[in-house]
């Protein structure tokens, strides 16, 4: 199977995207803040409404001291009268700032058309002084008009009539309202606008002044709202340090990911390529994070297993070729002799028996090799206890007296098919060495199975070579030298060990299974 060929991002590209995202995250946050700058205008609007309510209350109190029952001014609506009677009636800011909702600059006042009422004259000086003084702190422009829209008090210098101004006219009809208007200098569309300039529009709020349910005048407040650009300009040093810190953090994160992820994965890829080409490494490279290190160890173990199997296959092939050479040569020689018409019948029978014997030996070698290959394959996980294991093999060895001791009811930690193969070869080896009694003992705590017999045993050097492929002391009796090698191969597959020792009192096979 091949990996499907399609475009996939590299790990380096993914890291670059992550780092880039970190770098541009503050910029995105500033863009989002710019989008929400409309809230700054609403905050200003809310602040102006609060101040306008105070100025309107002061205006009404001063006016009522002179004229508490005016006969002029627009009567308020039932809705506004009910609202004013409530204990709490806050004003919710509702301006939406965009190029379509911002009005042109406020028109200049027109000339006055009528004299002020005495009650209006009473508020002119006091309110003008309060507005002028407060403006120094609040930066709010304040204008108070009478019921005809004429300016009766102000924080600035210009006077006249504002009746022609839309929001003032609406307030004189009893409506609290607010608008945004372009500043005069900004309305001229400067071609170059500095980042440090103020906001290019102002917020205007107008409240009616109500005495005896009649609108006797208005308070008209205005202020430039807070400006995000100006704030950023004022805090430019702070934001410069912020961007530098973010850039440094992104760089450090990139180096961290490269050191602990990108470079280890590249090394892991190179290691897998080396294994595929049969190259072995002396030691593991640095894998960074634990998961990659674990994967690297697994690849190394896989490579070692593949090399082991490859070496075993090469050994089996060489030895099998050598072992098969003798019977093949014998069969060919016997066949040539049988072709000679002068060979006597008794000689023919002898040659036929030799051919049959050599063919049987060849078949036995091939069967053992098939079992060796099977020992390298996966077994079903089902297990069995020692008593059951003996029952499955005792029919193949009628001359052996098999007995079980120890934890005979405990499950042996080896798949039953693998266990059966091992027991068959070990018991066959015991028979070949003259045994008639075999004792099998399993200790669950140490996960150890020992198989001892009363045969002729084997010498120390022979016991050390017993698990090598094709090593046998019974070659002249048809031994292949693969039985115990197959057992060792199976135990190695399950991370266990197989040891053999022997003396004149018999042989001892010790099978130690891996920890769970």
C-alpha positions as CSV (number, residue, x, y, z in Angstrom):
1,X,0.0,0.0,0.0
2,X,1.2,3.5,-0.8
3,X,0.3,6.8,0.9
4,X,-2.3,8.6,-1.2
5,X,-0.6,11.4,-3.1
6,X,-2.2,14.7,-2.4
7,X,-1.2,18.1,-1.0
8,X,-0.5,18.1,2.7
9,X,0.8,21.0,4.8
10,X,4.3,20.4,6.2
11,X,4.9,20.7,9.9
12,X,7.0,23.7,9.3
13,X,4.2,25.4,7.5
14,X,1.8,24.6,10.3
15,X,4.3,26.1,12.8
16,X,4.7,29.2,10.6
17,X,0.9,29.6,10.5
18,X,0.7,29.3,14.3
19,X,3.5,31.8,14.8
20,X,2.0,34.2,12.3
21,X,-1.4,33.9,14.0
22,X,0.3,34.9,17.3
23,X,2.0,37.9,15.7
24,X,-1.2,39.2,14.0
25,X,-3.4,38.4,17.0
26,X,-2.9,41.8,18.6
27,X,-3.5,43.5,15.2
28,X,-6.8,41.5,14.9
29,X,-7.7,42.7,18.4
30,X,-7.1,46.3,17.4
31,X,-9.2,45.9,14.3
32,X,-12.0,44.4,16.5
33,X,-11.6,47.4,18.8
34,X,-11.8,49.7,15.9
35,X,-15.0,48.0,14.8
36,X,-16.4,48.5,18.3
37,X,-15.3,52.1,18.5
38,X,-19.0,52.9,18.0
39,X,-19.3,52.1,21.7
40,X,-17.0,55.0,22.5
41,X,-19.5,57.4,20.9
42,X,-22.3,55.8,22.9
43,X,-20.3,56.2,26.1
44,X,-19.9,59.9,25.3
45,X,-23.6,60.1,24.5
46,X,-24.5,58.6,27.9
47,X,-22.2,61.0,29.7
48,X,-23.7,64.0,27.9
49,X,-27.3,62.8,28.8
50,X,-26.2,62.7,32.4
51,X,-24.8,66.2,32.4
52,X,-27.8,67.5,30.4
53,X,-30.2,66.2,33.0
54,X,-28.3,68.1,35.7
55,X,-28.2,71.3,33.6
56,X,-31.9,71.0,32.8
57,X,-32.8,70.5,36.4
58,X,-30.8,73.6,37.4
59,X,-32.4,75.6,34.5
60,X,-35.9,74.6,35.6
61,X,-35.3,75.4,39.2
62,X,-33.9,78.8,38.5
63,X,-36.7,79.5,36.0
64,X,-39.4,78.4,38.4
65,X,-38.1,80.8,41.0
66,X,-39.1,83.6,38.8
67,X,-42.0,82.1,36.8
68,X,-43.6,78.9,38.3
69,X,-46.6,78.8,36.0
70,X,-45.5,79.9,32.5
71,X,-48.2,80.4,29.8
72,X,-45.8,79.9,26.9
73,X,-43.9,77.0,25.6
74,X,-45.0,73.7,24.1
75,X,-47.1,71.5,26.5
76,X,-45.5,68.2,27.1
77,X,-47.1,65.0,25.9
78,X,-48.8,62.5,28.2
79,X,-46.0,60.0,27.6
80,X,-43.3,62.5,28.6
81,X,-45.4,63.6,31.7
82,X,-45.8,59.9,32.8
83,X,-42.1,59.3,32.3
84,X,-41.1,62.3,34.4
85,X,-43.3,61.1,37.2
86,X,-41.4,57.8,37.5
87,X,-38.8,57.5,40.3
88,X,-36.2,56.4,37.8
89,X,-36.2,57.1,34.1
90,X,-32.7,56.6,32.7
91,X,-31.9,57.5,29.1
92,X,-30.4,54.7,26.9
93,X,-27.9,55.9,24.4
94,X,-28.8,54.8,20.9
95,X,-26.5,56.5,18.4
96,X,-25.2,54.3,15.5
97,X,-22.1,55.9,14.0
98,X,-21.4,55.5,10.3
99,X,-21.1,57.9,7.3
100,X,-24.8,57.8,6.6
101,X,-25.9,58.7,10.2
102,X,-23.5,61.5,10.9
103,X,-25.1,64.9,10.0
104,X,-23.3,67.9,8.5
105,X,-21.7,70.4,10.9
106,X,-24.1,72.3,13.1
107,X,-25.4,75.5,11.5
108,X,-24.3,78.8,13.0
109,X,-26.8,80.6,15.2
110,X,-29.1,83.1,13.5
111,X,-29.9,86.6,14.8
112,X,-32.3,86.9,17.8
113,X,-35.9,87.8,16.9
114,X,-37.5,88.6,20.3
115,X,-36.4,89.9,23.8
116,X,-35.8,87.4,26.6
117,X,-38.5,86.7,29.2
118,X,-37.4,87.8,32.7
119,X,-37.3,84.2,33.9
120,X,-34.8,83.4,31.1
121,X,-32.8,86.5,31.9
122,X,-32.4,85.2,35.5
123,X,-30.5,82.1,34.4
124,X,-28.2,83.7,31.8
125,X,-25.3,84.8,34.0
126,X,-25.3,82.0,36.6
127,X,-25.6,79.1,34.1
128,X,-23.1,80.7,31.7
129,X,-20.5,80.9,34.5
130,X,-21.2,77.3,35.6
131,X,-21.0,76.0,32.0
132,X,-17.8,77.9,31.3
133,X,-16.2,76.7,34.5
134,X,-17.3,73.0,34.0
135,X,-16.1,73.0,30.4
136,X,-12.5,73.4,31.6
137,X,-12.7,69.9,33.1
138,X,-15.4,68.1,31.1
139,X,-14.6,69.6,27.7
140,X,-18.4,69.8,27.1
141,X,-19.8,72.7,25.2
142,X,-23.1,73.9,26.8
143,X,-25.8,76.1,25.3
144,X,-29.2,76.9,26.9
145,X,-32.1,78.3,24.8
146,X,-35.5,79.7,25.6
147,X,-38.8,78.5,24.3
148,X,-38.1,80.2,21.0
149,X,-34.7,78.6,20.5
150,X,-32.7,81.8,21.4
151,X,-29.5,81.2,23.3
152,X,-29.8,82.5,26.8
153,X,-26.7,80.9,28.4
154,X,-23.6,79.3,27.0
155,X,-20.1,78.1,27.8
156,X,-18.7,79.9,24.7
157,X,-19.0,83.3,23.1
158,X,-21.5,83.1,20.2
159,X,-25.2,83.9,20.7
160,X,-28.3,84.0,18.6
161,X,-31.1,81.6,17.7
162,X,-30.8,77.8,17.2
163,X,-34.5,77.2,16.3
164,X,-33.4,76.2,12.8
165,X,-31.3,73.3,14.2
166,X,-33.2,70.1,13.8
167,X,-32.3,68.6,17.2
168,X,-33.1,71.8,19.1
169,X,-36.5,72.1,17.3
170,X,-37.3,68.6,18.3
171,X,-36.3,69.3,21.9
172,X,-38.6,72.3,22.0
173,X,-41.4,70.0,21.1
174,X,-40.6,68.0,24.2
175,X,-38.3,65.2,22.8
176,X,-35.0,64.2,24.2
177,X,-32.7,63.5,21.3
178,X,-29.1,63.1,20.3
179,X,-27.2,63.3,17.0
180,X,-23.7,63.0,15.6
181,X,-22.4,65.8,13.4
182,X,-19.1,66.3,11.5
183,X,-16.7,68.8,12.8
184,X,-16.3,71.8,10.6
185,X,-12.6,71.2,9.9
186,X,-13.1,67.5,9.2
187,X,-16.1,68.2,7.0
188,X,-13.7,69.9,4.6
189,X,-12.2,66.5,3.9
190,X,-8.5,67.0,4.7
191,X,-6.4,65.0,2.3
192,X,-3.9,64.1,5.0
193,X,-5.1,63.2,8.5
194,X,-2.7,62.7,11.3
195,X,-3.1,59.7,13.6
196,X,-3.0,62.0,16.6
197,X,-5.9,64.2,15.5
198,X,-9.2,64.1,17.5
199,X,-12.3,62.4,16.3
200,X,-13.7,64.0,13.2
201,X,-17.3,64.2,14.6
202,X,-19.0,65.5,17.7
203,X,-21.9,64.2,19.7
204,X,-24.8,66.6,20.4
205,X,-27.5,65.9,23.1
206,X,-30.5,68.1,23.6
207,X,-32.9,68.0,26.6
208,X,-36.1,70.0,27.0
209,X,-36.4,72.1,30.1
210,X,-39.9,71.5,31.6
211,X,-41.7,73.8,34.1
212,X,-45.4,73.2,34.9
213,X,-45.6,70.7,32.1
214,X,-44.5,73.2,29.5
215,X,-41.2,73.3,27.6
216,X,-39.7,76.6,28.5
217,X,-36.3,76.0,26.9
218,X,-33.5,73.5,26.1
219,X,-30.0,72.6,27.2
220,X,-27.8,71.7,24.3
221,X,-24.5,69.8,25.1
222,X,-21.8,68.7,22.7
223,X,-18.5,66.9,23.0
224,X,-16.0,65.1,20.8
225,X,-16.1,61.4,21.8
226,X,-13.0,59.4,22.7
227,X,-10.9,58.3,19.7
228,X,-9.3,55.0,19.3
229,X,-6.6,56.3,16.9
230,X,-5.7,59.0,19.3
231,X,-5.5,56.7,22.2
232,X,-3.3,54.3,20.3
233,X,-1.1,57.2,19.3
234,X,-0.8,58.3,22.9
235,X,0.1,54.8,23.9
236,X,2.4,54.1,21.0
237,X,5.4,53.3,23.2
238,X,3.4,50.8,25.2
239,X,2.1,49.1,22.1
240,X,5.5,49.0,20.6
241,X,6.7,47.1,23.6
242,X,3.7,44.9,23.3
243,X,4.3,44.0,19.7
244,X,8.0,43.4,20.5
245,X,7.0,41.0,23.3
246,X,4.5,39.2,21.1
247,X,7.1,38.9,18.3
248,X,9.7,37.6,20.8
249,X,7.1,35.1,22.2
250,X,6.2,33.9,18.8
251,X,9.9,33.4,17.9
252,X,10.5,31.5,21.1
253,X,7.5,29.3,20.5
254,X,8.7,28.7,17.0
255,X,12.1,27.6,18.3
256,X,10.5,25.5,21.0
257,X,8.3,23.7,18.4
258,X,11.2,23.2,16.1
259,X,13.4,21.9,18.9
260,X,10.9,19.5,20.4
261,X,8.7,18.6,17.5
262,X,9.9,19.5,14.0
263,X,13.5,18.4,14.4
264,X,12.6,15.2,16.3
265,X,10.1,14.2,13.6
266,X,12.6,14.8,10.9
267,X,15.1,12.6,12.8
268,X,12.4,10.0,13.2
269,X,11.7,10.1,9.5
270,X,15.4,9.7,8.8
271,X,15.6,6.8,11.2
272,X,12.7,5.0,9.6
273,X,14.4,5.5,6.2
274,X,17.6,4.0,7.6
275,X,15.7,1.0,8.8
276,X,14.1,0.6,5.4
277,X,17.5,0.6,3.8
278,X,19.0,-1.8,6.4
279,X,21.1,0.7,8.2
280,X,21.4,0.4,11.9
281,X,22.0,3.3,14.3
282,X,24.4,3.1,17.3
283,X,22.0,5.1,19.5
284,X,18.7,6.9,19.6
285,X,18.8,10.5,18.6
286,X,17.1,13.2,20.7
287,X,13.3,12.9,20.2
288,X,12.1,15.9,22.2
289,X,8.7,15.1,23.6
290,X,7.9,11.8,25.3
291,X,5.3,10.7,22.6
292,X,7.8,11.1,19.8
293,X,10.5,9.4,21.9
294,X,8.1,6.5,22.5
295,X,7.4,6.3,18.8
296,X,11.1,6.4,18.0
297,X,11.7,3.5,20.4
298,X,9.0,1.5,18.8
299,X,10.5,2.1,15.4
300,X,13.9,1.0,16.8
301,X,12.4,-2.1,18.3
302,X,10.6,-2.8,15.0
303,X,13.9,-2.4,13.1
304,X,15.6,-4.7,15.6
305,X,12.8,-7.3,15.2
306,X,13.0,-7.1,11.4
307,X,16.8,-7.5,11.4
308,X,16.4,-10.4,13.8
309,X,13.9,-12.1,11.6
310,X,15.9,-11.3,8.5
311,X,19.0,-12.8,10.1
312,X,17.0,-15.8,11.2
313,X,15.6,-16.3,7.7
314,X,19.1,-16.1,6.3
315,X,20.4,-18.6,8.8
316,X,17.5,-20.9,8.1
317,X,18.0,-20.7,4.4
318,X,21.8,-21.4,4.6
319,X,21.3,-24.3,7.0
320,X,18.3,-25.7,5.2
321,X,20.3,-25.6,1.9
322,X,23.1,-27.5,3.6
323,X,20.9,-30.0,5.3
324,X,18.9,-30.7,2.2
325,X,22.1,-31.2,0.1
326,X,23.0,-34.5,1.6
327,X,19.6,-36.3,1.1
328,X,19.2,-34.8,-2.4
329,X,22.7,-36.1,-3.3
330,X,21.9,-39.5,-1.8
331,X,18.5,-39.6,-3.7
332,X,20.2,-38.7,-7.0
333,X,22.9,-41.3,-6.5
334,X,20.4,-44.0,-5.6
335,X,18.2,-43.0,-8.7
336,X,21.3,-43.4,-11.0
337,X,22.0,-46.8,-9.5
338,X,18.4,-47.9,-9.9
339,X,18.6,-47.0,-13.6
340,X,21.4,-49.6,-14.0
341,X,19.8,-53.0,-15.2
342,X,22.5,-55.0,-13.6
343,X,21.6,-54.0,-10.1
344,X,20.2,-56.9,-8.1
345,X,16.8,-56.9,-6.5
346,X,18.1,-56.9,-3.0
347,X,20.3,-53.9,-3.9
348,X,17.3,-52.1,-5.4
349,X,15.3,-52.6,-2.2
350,X,18.2,-51.1,-0.2
351,X,18.4,-48.1,-2.5
352,X,14.6,-47.6,-2.4
353,X,14.7,-47.7,1.4
354,X,17.5,-45.1,1.4
355,X,15.5,-42.8,-1.0
356,X,12.4,-43.2,1.3
357,X,14.5,-42.3,4.4
358,X,16.1,-39.3,2.8
359,X,12.8,-38.1,1.5
360,X,11.3,-38.4,5.0
361,X,14.2,-36.4,6.4
362,X,13.6,-33.7,3.7
363,X,9.9,-33.6,4.6
364,X,10.8,-33.3,8.3
365,X,13.2,-30.4,7.6
366,X,10.5,-28.6,5.6
367,X,7.9,-29.2,8.3
368,X,10.2,-27.8,10.9
369,X,10.9,-24.8,8.8
370,X,7.1,-24.2,8.4
371,X,6.8,-24.4,12.2
372,X,9.6,-21.9,12.5
373,X,7.9,-19.5,10.2
374,X,4.6,-20.0,12.1
375,X,6.4,-19.2,15.3
376,X,7.1,-15.7,13.9
377,X,3.4,-15.1,13.2
378,X,0.6,-14.0,15.5
379,X,-1.3,-16.5,17.6
380,X,-4.8,-16.3,18.9
381,X,-4.8,-14.9,22.4
382,X,-6.7,-17.8,24.0
383,X,-4.7,-19.5,26.9
384,X,-5.0,-22.7,28.9
385,X,-3.8,-24.1,32.2
386,X,-1.1,-26.7,32.7
387,X,-3.5,-29.6,33.1
388,X,-5.2,-28.8,29.8
389,X,-1.9,-28.3,28.1
390,X,-0.7,-31.8,29.1
391,X,-4.0,-33.3,27.9
392,X,-3.5,-31.8,24.4
393,X,0.0,-33.4,23.9
394,X,0.0,-36.6,26.0
395,X,-1.5,-38.6,23.2
396,X,1.5,-37.9,20.9
397,X,3.9,-39.5,23.5
398,X,2.5,-42.8,24.8
399,X,5.9,-43.8,26.2
400,X,6.2,-40.7,28.4
401,X,4.7,-40.4,31.9
402,X,3.7,-36.8,32.2
403,X,3.0,-35.2,35.6
404,X,2.0,-31.6,36.6
405,X,2.9,-29.8,39.9
406,X,2.6,-26.2,41.2
407,X,-0.1,-23.8,40.1
408,X,-1.7,-26.3,37.7
409,X,-5.0,-24.5,37.5
410,X,-3.5,-21.1,36.7
411,X,-3.6,-20.0,33.0
412,X,-0.2,-20.1,31.4
413,X,0.7,-16.7,29.9
414,X,1.2,-18.0,26.4
415,X,-1.4,-18.6,23.6
416,X,-2.5,-22.2,23.6
417,X,-1.3,-22.9,20.0
418,X,2.1,-21.4,20.8
419,X,2.3,-23.4,24.0
420,X,1.4,-26.6,22.3
421,X,4.1,-26.2,19.7
422,X,6.7,-25.6,22.4
423,X,5.6,-28.6,24.5
424,X,5.6,-30.9,21.5
425,X,9.2,-30.1,20.6
426,X,10.4,-30.2,24.2
427,X,8.8,-33.6,24.8
428,X,10.0,-34.9,21.5
429,X,13.5,-33.9,22.5
430,X,13.1,-35.7,25.8
431,X,12.0,-38.9,24.0
432,X,15.1,-38.7,21.7
433,X,17.3,-38.5,24.8
434,X,15.8,-41.6,26.4
435,X,13.4,-40.1,28.9
436,X,10.3,-41.9,30.1
437,X,9.2,-39.5,32.8
438,X,8.6,-35.8,32.5
439,X,7.5,-33.3,35.2
440,X,6.0,-30.0,34.4
441,X,5.9,-27.3,37.1
442,X,4.3,-23.8,36.8
443,X,4.8,-21.0,39.4
444,X,2.3,-18.2,38.8
445,X,4.1,-15.7,41.0
446,X,7.4,-15.8,39.0
447,X,5.6,-16.7,35.7
448,X,8.0,-19.7,35.2
449,X,7.3,-23.1,33.6
450,X,10.0,-25.8,34.1
451,X,10.0,-29.1,32.2
452,X,12.4,-31.7,33.6
453,X,13.0,-35.3,32.4
454,X,14.9,-38.4,33.5
455,X,16.7,-38.9,30.2
456,X,20.4,-39.0,29.4
457,X,20.7,-35.2,29.6
458,X,23.3,-33.2,27.7
459,X,26.6,-31.6,28.4
460,X,27.0,-27.9,29.3
461,X,28.3,-26.8,25.9
462,X,25.6,-28.7,24.0
463,X,22.9,-27.2,26.3
464,X,24.2,-23.7,25.4
465,X,23.9,-24.4,21.7
466,X,20.6,-26.3,21.9
467,X,18.4,-23.4,20.8
468,X,20.6,-22.6,17.8
469,X,19.0,-23.5,14.5
470,X,20.0,-26.9,13.1
471,X,22.2,-27.8,16.1
472,X,21.6,-31.5,16.9
473,X,23.4,-34.4,18.5
474,X,21.0,-36.9,16.8
475,X,21.7,-36.0,13.2
476,X,22.4,-39.7,12.3
477,X,19.0,-40.5,13.9
478,X,17.1,-38.0,11.8
479,X,17.4,-35.0,14.1
480,X,16.9,-31.6,12.4
481,X,18.1,-29.3,15.1
482,X,15.1,-27.0,14.7
483,X,12.8,-28.1,17.5
484,X,14.2,-26.1,20.4
485,X,15.1,-23.2,18.1
486,X,11.4,-23.0,17.2
487,X,10.6,-22.9,21.0
488,X,13.1,-20.1,21.6
489,X,11.7,-18.1,18.6
490,X,8.2,-18.4,20.0
491,X,9.2,-17.3,23.5
492,X,11.2,-14.4,22.1
493,X,8.1,-13.3,20.2
494,X,6.3,-12.9,23.5
495,X,9.3,-11.3,25.2
496,X,10.0,-14.5,27.2
497,X,13.1,-16.6,27.5
498,X,13.9,-20.3,27.2
499,X,17.0,-21.8,29.0
500,X,18.2,-25.4,28.8
501,X,20.5,-27.1,31.3
502,X,21.4,-30.8,31.7
503,X,23.5,-33.4,33.3
504,X,23.5,-37.2,33.6
505,X,20.2,-37.1,35.5
506,X,18.3,-35.5,32.7
507,X,17.6,-32.2,31.0
508,X,15.8,-29.1,32.5
509,X,14.0,-26.6,30.3
510,X,13.0,-23.3,31.9
511,X,10.5,-21.0,30.3
512,X,10.2,-17.6,31.8
513,X,7.3,-15.5,30.6
514,X,7.3,-11.7,30.4
515,X,5.6,-9.6,33.0
516,X,2.0,-8.5,32.2
